[in-house]
């Protein structure tokens, strides 16, 4: 009964290692929406903070200020907006993952448009040798 098995030792060692890593890691202490800057701000126990533009996050683009202010910590790893049914991991946001691949691609393209007028103008410019060079 008093014998420690190989599995017990590994479990104990892994638990101790995890506890030590957690003690060194910054842990989210609070989160809020800063209306002045339009950013979600996560404050950590070590004094660090992370900010992300709220309307850059999928599902928050058209949220009201009141809805953005509803943000809450989801354990130690996530953010949650109850009325919007939106959840994100803090680690993901810190890596720049603000939504699905399709959403992120649309964000990267910004105001890019493929209207008939733009397509025609592009063809006309191409026929003339492309976009004129800038002088200066």
N, C-alpha and C positions, 0 to 999 in steps of 0.2 A: 504494500500500500504506500510506503514511503519512498518507493523508487521513482525517480524522475525519468520519464521516457525521452527518447530522441525528439518526438513530436512536441512534448511539453516544453523542452528547452527551446526549440525553434519558435514556438508560439510566444513564450516569455521574452526571448530575445527580440522578436519582431515587435512585440508590444512596447518594450522599452525603447527601441529605436524610434518607433512612431511617436511616442510621447516626447522624446527628446527633440525630434524634428518639429513637432507642433509647438513646443516651447520656444523655438527659435523663429518660427514663422510669424509674419504679421497676421493678425486676426481681425476681421472686420468688426468694428465696435458700433458704428452707426451709419445710416444712409439718409440723405435728404435731397430734395430738389431745390436748387438755388435758382430762383426765378430771375434774378438780375442777370446771371450769365447764361441761363438756359441749360445748365448742366446738372447731371446727377453726380453727387459727391459722396464717395465712400470714405469714411475715416477709419483708420486702423489703430490697433492698440499700441503700436510702436510710434505713433505720431505722424505717420505717413498718410497721404490722402490720394485718392484716384478720382479723376473727373472725366466725364464723358458727355458730349452733347446729347441731350435727351432726345431730340427729334431726329437724330441719326440712327436711333435704335428701331428696328422693325416692330411695328405695333404701337409705337409712341408718336409717329409722325404727325398725327392729327389730334392727339390727346389734348384735353384742356389743361390749364395750369393746375386746377384742383385734382385732376386725375394723375398728373405727373407727381404731385405732392404726396400721393398715397403710397409711394414706394416704401417697401419694407424689406428688411433682411430676411432671407430664407435660409435659416441655419447660419453656418459660417461660410457658405460658398455661393449663395445666390441672391438675386434681387427679384422681388415679386410686386406686381401691380394687380390687386384683386379685381377691381372693377373692369379692367381691360383684359384679364386673363393672360397676362404676359409675364414670362419668367426668363431670366438670363443668368448664366453663371458669371461671377465676377472675373474669374480667370479668363473666360471667353471674351468678355468685353475688354479686358486688359490686352488681349492678343489682337484686338481689332475686329472681332467677330460680332457684328451688330445685327445679324439676321441670316437668313438662308442665302445660299450661293446666288440665287436669282435676284434677291433683294440687293445683295452687295454689288452685283454686277450693274444693276440699274443705278445704284448710288454712285458708282465709279464713273458711269457715263454722264451723270449729271443732266444737263439740259439738252443733251444730244437728241436730235430729232431726225426722222427719216420721212419728212413730209414730201409731197410731190414737188413742191417748189424748191426745196433744198436739193433733191435728187437732180432736178433739171439744171439748177445753177451749178452743181458739181460737174455734171456732164459738159456744160458749156465752158466752164473753166478748164476742164481737161482737154477739150478740143483746142483751146487756145494755148496749150502748153502747161497748164496747171496754174497754181496760185502765183501771183506776181511776187517777185523778191522784194523784201523791205530794204529801203535805202537808209543807211545810217547806222 
